[in-house]
Amino acid sequence: MPSSKEFIEMDDKYCAHNYHPIPVVISRAEGVWVYDPEGKKYLDCLSAYSSQNTGHCHPEIIAALTEQASIVTLTSRAFHNDKMGPFLKMLAEVVGPHINDPTNSGIMSIPMNTGTEAVSTGLKMIRAWGYIKKKIPKNEAVIIVCRNNFHGRTITISGFSSDISAVRYYGNFGPYTPGFKIIPYGDAEELENIIIDIGPEKVAAFLFEPIQGEAGVNVPPEGYLKKVREICTKYNVLMVLDEIQTGFCRTGKFFACDHENVKPDMLLLGKALGGGIYPVSACVTTKDIIGPDVIKPGTHGSTFGGNPLACAVAMKSIDIHLRENLAERATEMGAYFIKRLREIGEKRTTIPIKDIRGKGLLIAVEFTEDIRHIVEELKDNGILAKDTHSTTIRFAPPLVITREEIDWALDIIEKVIVKH
Ligand SMILES: Cc1ncc(COP(=O)(O)O)c(C=O)c1O
């Protein structure tokens, strides 16, 4: 087998440099552990951006995948298949109770593949609802989003990102889609002001993350979600939560909105829904919003969305999140991880720590300077984590991590970041 160095050279030569990966090659994985071609083992503290909640190659998900793979994998939505209905019924039963459905219209979803596609789907659904149900004048619908958001990388989504350098690429991807307004994150008062400013009759939705993951695990002030809910209801504006990174137990509740017992009108899901094995995403909302009076055949779709293989994997993934009590586990292990990080933070570190924050097992340590070299040193010592926005390291291991494994990781983190 070629060496790690050779694999990295191949990537550099044949892949556009649209990522700046940590120089490690993963050729095998199991649970929280991953291995390079030379056999060195690492503890995965990124989990493919929170996709690996159930741990790498969970045997039951692999079994669901391989069993379904030899029966039927892809039919397209030109025909029905015998897995999509049961999967979407499961979403209605499991995700439905977390969704605001004041008229009891019922839960309906659109299955897609990647997170970006779930968000793009949500945006189209929001606009369709806005024109058909809210009666917004044609082409005047506004969707409010937050500064430092991360919802994916299509042109439209990049267009309403405030991350100029990486995502908007200094305007080199323009022109962008109109109809979006960016406001500060975590400020409910500003949301209400801007709705009034634009004119509530033109605002279709407020789309945001309950915790901003890619921005560096920004946790909003207590009560923010509740206030947003009240404002959205008051002005008939859809509250749309992107729980692609925070969903499925990552923050210690099934969804992050459960921390405040708040129900959004639409949930956008991805990542862990696919069990870390297959891309599965969904836009989950109500019949009032995407029923047949709003969404007609041909208005949206995806050849792979809702394919039997994806549905079999996703049903097993949801089942495992529930059966293995991964929300409780994230709460317990997350509290322990943060406690140990705070103990380390009290010592003299090579680069001063500005903040340690997080919920469940979505944790970040923010430093006062660029920490790329720390992330590479962690890698050399067996911990895989990734810097976000150059000064912050996110720690988001699979939720199946044990206390002993956390101790193993924290001993290394201490060794790397504390001054000796
Ligand atoms: C909150 C959020 N939304 C959307 C996305 C995009 O998901 P994907 O990379 O699967 O397209 C991400 C990815 O990091 C995310 O964190």
Ligand as a Chemical Component Dictionary entry (heavy atoms), coordinates in Angstrom:
data_LIG
# 
_chem_comp.id                   LIG 
_chem_comp.type                 NON-POLYMER 
_chem_comp.pdbx_formal_charge   0 
_chem_comp.three_letter_code    LIG 
# 
loop_
_chem_comp_atom.comp_id 
_chem_comp_atom.atom_id 
_chem_comp_atom.alt_atom_id 
_chem_comp_atom.type_symbol 
_chem_comp_atom.charge 
_chem_comp_atom.model_Cartn_x 
_chem_comp_atom.model_Cartn_y 
_chem_comp_atom.model_Cartn_z 
_chem_comp_atom.pdbx_ordinal 
LIG C1 C1 C 0 -25.093 23.722 10.263 1  
LIG C2 C2 C 0 -24.681 23.162 8.946  2  
LIG N1 N1 N 0 -25.514 23.245 7.899  3  
LIG C3 C3 C 0 -25.203 22.736 6.700  4  
LIG C4 C4 C 0 -23.987 22.110 6.481  5  
LIG C5 C5 C 0 -23.647 21.548 5.130  6  
LIG O1 O1 O 0 -23.688 20.162 5.139  7  
LIG P1 P1 P 0 -22.949 19.322 3.974  8  
LIG O2 O2 O 0 -21.482 19.544 4.109  9  
LIG O3 O3 O 0 -23.377 17.900 4.216  10 
LIG O4 O4 O 0 -23.475 19.832 2.671  11 
LIG C6 C6 C 0 -23.077 22.010 7.545  12 
LIG C7 C7 C 0 -21.753 21.360 7.357  13 
LIG O5 O5 O 0 -20.833 21.521 8.110  14 
LIG C8 C8 C 0 -23.428 22.557 8.805  15 
LIG O6 O6 O 0 -22.601 22.477 9.859  16 
# 
loop_
_chem_comp_bond.comp_id 
_chem_comp_bond.atom_id_1 
_chem_comp_bond.atom_id_2 
_chem_comp_bond.value_order 
_chem_comp_bond.pdbx_ordinal 
LIG C1 C2 SING 1  
LIG C2 N1 SING 2  
LIG C2 C8 DOUB 3  
LIG N1 C3 DOUB 4  
LIG C3 C4 SING 5  
LIG C4 C5 SING 6  
LIG C4 C6 DOUB 7  
LIG C5 O1 SING 8  
LIG O1 P1 SING 9  
LIG P1 O2 DOUB 10 
LIG P1 O3 SING 11 
LIG P1 O4 SING 12 
LIG C6 C7 SING 13 
LIG C6 C8 SING 14 
LIG C7 O5 DOUB 15 
LIG C8 O6 SING 16 
# 
